[in-house]
Amino acid sequence: MPLLNSYQAALGGVIVILVFGIVVEKHYVSRSTVFYNILSFILLLASIRISSLLLIALIAYLVLGIVVMKLHIRILFPAFGARAYGSLALVLLLQGRMFIPGLEGRGYYETFGLLLLLWIFTTAIVHLIGHIYKRSTW
């Protein structure tokens, strides 16, 4: 008998990614982190139920991440680091389980815009927590 169902395991994985981003990515985002986040993102896309418009936008994010990693564009690494990716994964998991109120019955563009705002808001909170953690430790 498993201790966690598939959603709980995915949510636990996202929490691990966010904690890694807060604790380990204090100074910079490494290329290997971007690589593993991209691989994790592919698995996430294959396992959640989302609209076709959102899927296209997320595939564009994925392709951009691959290009950034391949060309080693370090200035864009934080957009694919554990804090940003973990926040996106959290929003997508919550949306996939209909845990975000107010999204039901909205059009594609409204849903996309709201999810984008939630991702930005969640990323800002995670970065704030990371900043506070960085300042409180040496």
N, C-alpha and C positions, 0 to 999 in steps of 0.2 A: 504494500500500500504506500503510494507516494505521500510525502509530507506536504508538497505544494502542487497546486494545479498549474497548468501552463501559463496562465495570466500572472499568478503570483511569482512564478519563477522569472518571467520576463520583467516584471516590476522590480524584483530583487536585483536583477542584472542591471537595470537602469539606475537603481540607487547606488550600486557598486561603482558604476561609471561616474556618477555625480560626485561621490565621495572621493574617488580617484582624482577627478578634476579639481576639487577643492583642496585636497591635501597634497597631491603630488605636483600638479601643474601650477605651482606658486610663481615660478619665474618665467617659464616658457613652455611651449607645446612642442613636443618632439615629433619627428617624422614617423616614428614607429607608432605613436599614439594615433596620429591621423590615419595611418594604414589600418590599424585594428578597428578604429571607429568606422571606417568605410566598410570593412568586412562585416562588422556588426550591423551597420545600416542596411546592407543588402539582405541580411537575414530578417531584419525587422520589416523591410518592405515586402518580403515574401510571406510574412506571417500575420499581417494585419489587413483588415477590410477598410478600404478607403475609396473615395471617388476617383474617377479617371483624371479629372483636372488636378487634383492633389497629387496623384501618382506621377503625372507628367512633371509637376513642379519639383517633387522630391527626386525624381530621376535626374532632372537638371542639376539639383544640389549635389547629387551623387557624382555626376560627370564632372562638375566643377571641382569637387574634392579630389577626384582622380587626377585631373589636370594639375591642380595645385600641388599634390604630392609628387607627381611625376616630374614637373618642372621645378620643384623645390622652391616654391614661392613662399618663403617663411613668413612674410607679413600677413598672409591669409591663413596661416595654420590655426590661429585661434578660432576661426569660423568653423573648423572641423575638429577642434579639441574636445576633450571630455566634458567641459562645462557647456559648450554650445550644443554638441551632439546629444549629450545626456538630457538636456532640457527639451530638445526636439523629440527625442525618443519618449520622454515622459508625456509630453502633450499628445503625441500620436497614440500611445497606449491608452491614455485616458479617453481620447476621442473614439478609439476603436471599441471601447466598452461602454460608450454613451455616458461617461461619467462627467462630461462637461455640459452643464446646463445651458440652455438657450441656443444650441446648435441644431436641434431638430426642426425640420420644416423650413430651413433657410436654403437659399439658392447656393449654387456652387461657389460663386464669387464671394458672397457674404461669409460662407463657411471658411473658405480659403483665407480671407482677410482676418477673420476672428482667430483662426488657428495661428496665423502669422503673428498677430499681436500677442497671443498667449505665449508663443515661443519666445518672442522678444522679452516679454515680462518675466517669464520663468528664467531665461538666461540672465537677465539683469539681477534677479534675486540671487541666483547661484553665484554670479560674479561678486555681488556684495558680500555674501557669506564667505567666499574665498578671500576677498580683500580683508575682511575682519579677521579671518583665521590667520592670514599672512602677517598682519600687524601684531597679532597676539602671540606669535611664536617667533623664534629666532631662526 
